[in-house]
Amino acid sequence: MPARDSATLGFYAEEAETYAGRERQADRARIERFAGLLPAGGQVLELGCGGGQDSAALLARGFDVTPTDGSPELAAQAALRLGRSVSVLLFEDLAASAAYDGIWANACLLHVPRAALPAIIARVHAALRPGGAFYASFKAGGAEGRDRFGRYYNYPSAEWLRATYGAETWHSLDIAAESGGGYDGEPTRWLHAFAIKNA
């Protein structure tokens, strides 16, 4: 099953400039936590970089960041912000092996169809070096669905997400819930997952 959803990619193609240019600050606390799990100057892959705000924050902390997005239009917007090329990468095309000290996936894997997510998590696991750190965030829920813009969300529970990650394949997996918002302006329950690959 493909990990991409054409309606979701279509939304980002049409709204790329507005979406990337909105007032959105990088999540300082979580970026600091992630940074603390990495070696100085470590290699970081960002999946679904959107407007590039998080990549900018990680670059400012001295990491060797590879920003990517599945939307060519968003990748172009991020490149403008970052002043560097941003690769177009669909999740299912991630084929690296033990290449990164950390992988950052803020509010992007939540668009992967539920049936495809285990295989994508496995690709992330393979792309990390031993002891590598992986952060991802998801909108919580009980069943997959779409928002008012037509974007697909897998809307996992913490329990479903833990099983999907395969907690036994990670040295540690911490999933915390927090209330917040999103581009749609709706109150949102978020799940923030930090995982460390076995050394």
Buried (B, 14 or more C-beta within 10 A) or exposed (E): EEBBBEEBBEBBEEBBBEBBEEEEEBBEEBBEBBBEBBEEEBBBBBBBBBBBBBBBBBBEBEBEBBBBBBBBBBBBBBBEBBEEEBEBBBBBEBEBEEBBBBBBBBBBBBBBBBEBBBEBBBBBBBBBBEBBBBBBBBBBBEEEEEBEEEBBBBBBBBEBBBEBBBEEEBEEBEBEEEEEEBBEEEEBEBBBBBBBBEE
